[in-house]
């Protein structure tokens, strides 16, 4: 029996800024360190939920402020290094990693179902909407594309092998193009 996949619509994708505000609120409320760390990794790296669950403690590089993400595709393994230049993220991750048992290799010892539920609980509580983990990846992608205008950077950060999968994000930035053009024409008529 095959399951029909739900198509993600723009209205299902949270604003990236809303995710950051939610993380800040959760940190102030002393949200569970593990759960906040998991959501923070999704938000600040744009990686897939399965990639988060494969992370090992040694994949977190505090000195260079990067995360090493293992991506498996069609039987091949790829590594991508994602820089995260935001202090909020590193404060959360440092607090969480201090609580991990000393000899633990995995960053999160939970199932994919548990991880999904963590995301659902977090987003329901702080965004008042049940948001799928993959929607957070899209939110990150739109944020990066809006601020860098660099498809190659986005391709590398998300771990895509080519650009065909990135076209969807270009549609989401249509709103920005309309705003930029409106502002350009307003300046022209001044």
Secondary structure as UniProt FT lines:
FT   HELIX           10..12
FT   HELIX           16..28
FT   TURN            29..30
FT   HELIX           33..45
FT   HELIX           49..53
FT   HELIX           57..59
FT   STRAND          60..61
FT   TURN            62..65
FT   STRAND          66..73
FT   TURN            74..75
FT   STRAND          76..83
FT   HELIX           87..99
FT   TURN            102..103
FT   HELIX           112..127
FT   HELIX           133..148
FT   HELIX           151..158
FT   HELIX           164..166
FT   HELIX           167..172
FT   HELIX           174..188
//
